[in-house]
Amino acid sequence: MIITKTPFRVSFCGGGSDLEAFYEKHGGCVLSVSINKYMYISVHPYFDSNYTVLKYSENEIVEDISKIKHKIFNSVLNQKRISGVEISSTADVPAGTGLGSSSTFTVGLLHALSCYEGKYVSKARLAEEACDIEIEKLGAPIGKQDQYAAAYGGLNFIRFYRNGSVSVEPILMRPETYKQLQKNLMMFYIGASRSANTILSDQKKNMSDEDKVQNLIQMCGLAEEMKAALEFNDLTSFGDILNKGWELKKTLSAGISNPEIDEAYKIAMENGALGGKLLGAGGGGFLLLYCEAKNQERVRTAIGLKRMDFEFEHDGTSVVHIGDKYWK
């Protein structure tokens, strides 16, 4: 058996600029960090090689891998021509919560199966292959940031170039600043899992609206500002940049926020939070807040939502177990 562990991510600023409809004209950039919440993928030969068994939120057992219902499993296994295996996925957080679960799953699956084949694949290649599966082959209306965040891990500034290439630049700062940034972040579960594809499809359509394009260009500028502030070990403006980015993001699609989210955010700001944003495409999931430690208990009590503790991680996708015999 082989098991991979792939992190979920928190995107701070610039989300939406990783959509091809935007970056092919203007370039894009995102500042994000991977966190210690993971997707685990295990692969081992099934005892009856005539069958392929898949275990996720549903169970599938098929003789013909072209008949697999799960789109990502179907695409990856048929591309690699792998069958006669049993694959299981387990996650620390549910899908549809804004932490990049679909791309985290794809990266982790590709990593596990590449190892099963006895092949080394770089983090860059895993991210590229995941983008190709999700965006090109399956036609998902998503961007590229989640695949690179899951593959590389760490606190990074990810840039998307007009020609489709991507660069990943780690943010360098003092250890005490890094720790303080972690300490000042809070995450609350809003609930109401949503379809990111629906919201992102709407956002993609809106790329013909010049006002929305200009707002996204401003969001990229804020991501650059945030990068510079962190590199200069200046956290004073972090919350304000988050807030400005969230106000701009809400203009990109009507489905990004709703009255419940707006009310929770308002309560948090009134009780000491300095900024925040909804993670992911919008409509539900996790609300990220930047709040100094002295005000965190007041915010937690006032907002009345389930808090999820987390820390930053820096490994990206990794192999955590290899059995005695795992080669294809």
C-alpha positions in Angstrom: 0.0 0.0 0.0 1.1 3.6 -0.7 -0.5 6.6 1.1 -0.1 10.3 0.2 -1.0 13.2 2.4 -1.9 16.5 0.6 -2.7 19.8 2.3 -5.7 22.0 1.9 -5.0 25.7 1.4 -6.1 29.2 2.7 -6.1 31.9 0.0 -5.4 35.4 1.3 -5.6 37.6 -1.7 -5.9 37.6 -5.5 -8.3 34.7 -5.9 -10.1 34.8 -9.3 -7.0 36.1 -11.1 -6.0 32.5 -11.7 -8.9 32.0 -14.1 -7.7 31.7 -17.7 -10.2 34.3 -18.9 -8.4 36.9 -16.8 -4.8 35.9 -16.6 -4.4 35.4 -20.4 -5.1 39.1 -20.8 -3.8 40.7 -17.6 -1.7 38.2 -15.8 -2.7 37.2 -12.2 -1.3 36.5 -8.8 -2.4 34.9 -5.5 -1.0 34.9 -2.0 -1.9 31.7 -0.2 -0.7 29.2 2.5 -1.2 25.5 2.9 -2.6 24.3 6.3 -2.4 21.2 8.5 -5.7 19.8 7.2 -5.2 17.0 4.7 -6.5 14.7 2.0 -5.3 11.2 2.4 -5.2 8.8 -0.6 -4.3 5.2 -0.3 -3.6 2.8 -3.2 -2.9 -0.9 -3.2 -3.5 -3.9 -5.6 -7.0 -5.4 -5.2 -7.0 -9.1 -4.5 -9.0 -9.7 -7.6 -7.2 -7.9 -10.4 -10.3 -8.0 -12.6 -12.0 -5.4 -10.4 -11.2 -1.8 -9.4 -12.5 -0.6 -6.1 -13.0 3.1 -5.2 -13.9 4.3 -1.7 -14.8 8.0 -1.2 -18.2 9.5 -0.2 -19.6 6.6 -2.2 -18.2 3.1 -3.0 -17.6 1.9 -6.5 -16.5 -1.5 -7.8 -16.1 -1.9 -11.6 -14.6 -4.3 -14.1 -14.3 -1.6 -16.7 -12.6 1.6 -15.5 -14.3 3.6 -18.3 -17.5 3.0 -16.3 -16.3 4.8 -13.1 -18.8 7.5 -12.1 -16.4 9.7 -10.2 -15.1 12.1 -12.9 -11.6 12.7 -11.5 -11.0 9.0 -10.7 -12.3 8.1 -14.2 -10.1 10.6 -15.9 -6.9 9.8 -14.0 -7.2 6.0 -14.0 -8.0 5.9 -17.7 -5.2 8.3 -18.6 -2.7 6.2 -16.6 -4.4 2.9 -17.7 -4.3 1.6 -14.1 -6.9 -0.9 -13.0 -7.1 -3.8 -10.5 -6.5 -1.5 -7.5 -8.3 -0.4 -4.4 -8.2 3.4 -3.8 -9.6 5.1 -0.7 -9.8 8.8 0.1 -10.2 10.4 3.5 -10.2 14.1 4.3 -9.9 16.2 7.5 -12.6 18.6 6.2 -15.6 18.1 3.9 -15.7 19.2 0.3 -17.3 22.5 -0.8 -15.9 24.5 2.2 -13.5 26.8 0.3 -10.2 25.1 1.1 -9.5 23.7 -2.4 -10.7 20.2 -1.8 -11.2 19.1 -5.4 -7.7 20.1 -6.5 -6.2 18.7 -3.3 -7.8 15.4 -4.1 -6.5 15.5 -7.7 -2.9 16.3 -6.7 -2.9 13.6 -4.0 -4.4 11.0 -6.4 -1.9 11.8 -9.1 1.0 11.6 -6.6 -0.2 8.3 -5.2 -0.6 6.7 -8.6 2.7 8.0 -9.9 4.4 6.4 -6.9 2.4 3.2 -7.5 3.9 3.2 -11.0 7.3 3.6 -9.5 7.8 7.1 -11.1 9.1 10.2 -9.5 7.1 13.3 -10.4 8.1 16.8 -9.4 5.7 19.1 -7.5 5.5 21.4 -10.6 4.5 18.5 -12.8 1.9 17.2 -10.3 0.3 20.7 -10.3 0.4 20.9 -14.1 -1.1 17.5 -14.5 -3.9 18.3 -12.0 -4.7 21.5 -13.9 -4.8 19.6 -17.1 -7.2 17.0 -15.7 -9.6 19.4 -14.0 -9.6 22.3 -16.4 -8.7 20.9 -19.8 -10.0 17.3 -19.7 -13.0 17.8 -17.4 -13.8 21.4 -18.3 -14.2 22.6 -14.7 -14.5 26.4 -14.7 -11.8 26.8 -12.0 -8.4 28.4 -11.8 -4.9 27.2 -11.1 -4.1 28.3 -7.6 -5.4 25.3 -5.7 -3.4 22.7 -7.6 -0.1 24.6 -7.0 -0.9 25.3 -3.4 -1.6 21.6 -2.7 1.5 20.4 -4.6 4.1 22.9 -3.2 2.8 23.6 0.3 4.0 26.6 2.4 3.3 30.3 2.3 3.7 31.4 -1.3 3.1 34.1 -3.9 1.9 32.3 -7.0 2.0 34.2 -10.3 0.0 33.3 -13.4 1.5 34.5 -16.7 -0.4 35.3 -19.9 1.2 32.4 -21.7 -0.2 29.9 -19.1 3.0 29.4 -17.2 3.1 29.6 -13.4 5.7 30.6 -10.8 5.7 29.8 -7.1 7.7 32.1 -4.8 8.0 31.4 -1.1 7.4 34.3 1.2 10.4 34.9 3.4 9.9 36.6 6.8 11.2 36.5 10.3 10.1 33.4 12.3 8.4 35.6 14.9 6.4 37.4 12.2 5.4 34.0 10.7 4.2 32.8 14.2 2.3 36.0 14.9 0.5 35.8 11.5 -0.7 32.3 12.4 -1.7 33.4 15.9 -3.8 36.3 14.5 -5.8 34.2 12.1 -9.2 32.6 13.0 -11.4 30.4 10.9 -15.1 29.8 11.4 -17.4 27.3 9.6 -20.4 29.1 8.0 -21.9 25.9 6.7 -23.9 25.5 3.5 -21.6 23.7 1.2 -21.8 25.3 -2.2 -20.8 24.5 -5.8 -17.7 26.4 -6.6 -18.2 25.6 -10.3 -21.5 27.5 -10.4 -20.0 30.7 -8.8 -16.8 30.5 -10.9 -18.8 30.0 -14.1 -20.7 33.2 -13.3 -17.5 35.0 -12.5 -15.9 33.8 -15.7 -18.8 35.2 -17.7 -18.4 38.5 -15.9 -14.9 38.9 -17.3 -16.5 40.8 -20.1 -17.7 43.4 -17.6 -14.9 46.1 -17.5 -15.8 47.2 -14.0 -15.4 43.7 -12.6 -12.1 43.2 -14.5 -10.8 46.4 -13.0 -11.8 45.3 -9.6 -9.9 42.0 -10.1 -6.8 44.0 -11.3 -7.1 45.9 -8.0 -7.2 42.7 -6.1 -3.9 41.6 -7.8 -2.4 44.9 -6.7 -3.5 44.2 -3.1 -1.9 40.8 -3.3 1.4 42.5 -4.3 1.0 44.9 -1.4 0.4 42.0 1.0 3.5 40.2 -0.3 5.6 43.3 0.3 4.2 43.9 3.8 5.0 40.3 4.9 8.5 40.4 3.4 9.1 43.6 5.4 7.7 41.8 8.5 4.8 44.4 8.7 1.5 42.9 9.9 -0.2 46.2 10.6 -1.8 46.4 7.2 -2.6 42.7 6.8 -6.2 42.9 8.1 -6.9 46.0 6.1 -5.7 44.4 2.9 -7.9 41.3 3.6 -10.9 43.6 4.1 -10.3 45.6 0.9 -9.8 42.4 -1.1 -13.1 40.9 0.3 -15.1 44.0 -0.6 -13.7 43.8 -4.1 -14.3 40.0 -4.4 -18.0 40.4 -3.5 -18.4 42.5 -6.7 -17.2 39.7 -9.0 -20.4 37.5 -8.7 -23.7 37.7 -6.9 -23.2 34.3 -5.5 -20.0 35.0 -3.6 -21.7 36.3 -0.4 -25.2 36.3 1.1 -27.0 38.0 4.1 -25.8 35.3 6.6 -22.2 35.7 5.6 -22.4 39.5 5.6 -23.9 39.5 9.1 -21.3 37.2 10.5 -18.5 39.4 9.0 -20.1 42.5 10.3 -20.4 41.1 13.8 -16.7 40.0 13.7 -15.5 43.5 12.6 -17.6 45.2 15.3 -16.0 43.0 18.0 -12.4 43.5 17.1 -11.5 41.7 13.9 -9.4 43.8 11.6 -10.3 42.1 8.3 -11.2 38.8 6.7 -12.8 37.0 3.8 -14.8 34.0 2.8 -12.5 31.2 1.6 -13.0 29.7 -1.8 -15.4 30.7 -4.5 -18.1 31.9 -2.1 -21.6 31.1 -0.9 -20.5 29.1 2.2 -17.7 27.3 3.8 -15.1 28.9 6.0 -14.9 32.5 7.1 -11.3 33.6 7.7 -10.6 36.5 10.1 -7.5 38.5 11.0 -7.8 39.4 14.7 -5.3 40.2 17.4 -5.1 37.8 20.3 -6.6 40.2 22.8 -9.9 40.4 20.8 -10.2 36.8 19.7 -12.4 35.5 22.6 -14.8 38.4 22.1 -15.0 37.7 18.4 -15.5 34.0 19.0 -18.3 34.5 21.5 -20.1 37.2 19.4 -20.0 35.3 16.1 -21.3 32.1 17.5 -20.0 29.8 14.8 -17.8 26.6 15.0 -14.2 27.5 15.0 -11.6 25.3 13.4 -8.0 25.6 14.7 -5.3 25.3 12.2 -1.6 25.9 11.6 0.5 26.6 8.5 2.3 23.7 6.9 5.2 23.7 4.4 5.6 20.2 2.9 2.9 20.1 0.2 1.9 16.7 -1.1 4.0 14.0 0.4 4.2 10.2 0.7 3.6 9.1 4.2 3.6 5.3 3.8 5.0 2.7 1.4 4.3 -0.9 2.0 6.6 -3.8 1.2 5.2 -4.3 -2.3 3.5 -1.4 -4.1 4.9 -1.4 -7.7 2.4 -1.8 -10.5 
